[in-house]
Amino acid sequence: MSVSKAWVGNKSNQERVLALYRDPKLLRLIDIASELGTTFHNVQGVIRSCLPEAERKALAALRYSVSKEGFKNPMFGKTGEAHHNWKGLCEDGYGYLTCLWKGQRHFVHRVVMMESLGLLDLPETWDVHHIDGDPKNNSLDNLALTTKSGHRAIHSMQAKDSLALALRKSTLREALRSMTSP
């Protein structure tokens, strides 16, 4: 569509368009056009030619922000998986999984333990140990609730056992090598 230069150049039309555009109701250009019985392009032509650029940009920004308020916002009511920034399960950088639980990020193994015990929170003095050593295996039968000192003791014993096993394997390896070498 083209702009009617006669309609846009008419002072009376310009005053009416500017008055409606500056109105606190923040009418859309198409609504102003229908109220004045003209086209969107004529209204747009008046606004671009008669309003100072700074005022036009400020009013356009105001209209845009109002257009995204409340239920008009395209993100209104989108939470969890419906939200575009939903992360779901995330790694913490050390191999453990985290999830959103009651609006905050928590370790999945702690959440599984809390839910199985019917607790809203685990005290900081309690730890959850992964029995098989896999921090991503968060099934309840792989988790054990311990105190912090008990958890350290478990890992200390596992380290000693793995060192002893490594020594045993190296001795066998050396024995086999000595038996098979010429």
Protein Blocks (a to p, Z undefined) as FASTA:
>chain_A
ZZdfklmmpmklmmmmmmmmmpmklpafklmmmmnopafklmmmmmmmmpcfklmmmmmm
mmmmmmmgcjllmkgoiahjlpmklnkjadehiopacddeehiacdfklmmmmmmnopab
dcfkbccddfkopaklccfklpccddfklmmmmmmmmmmmmmmmmmmmmmmmmmmmmmmp
ZZ
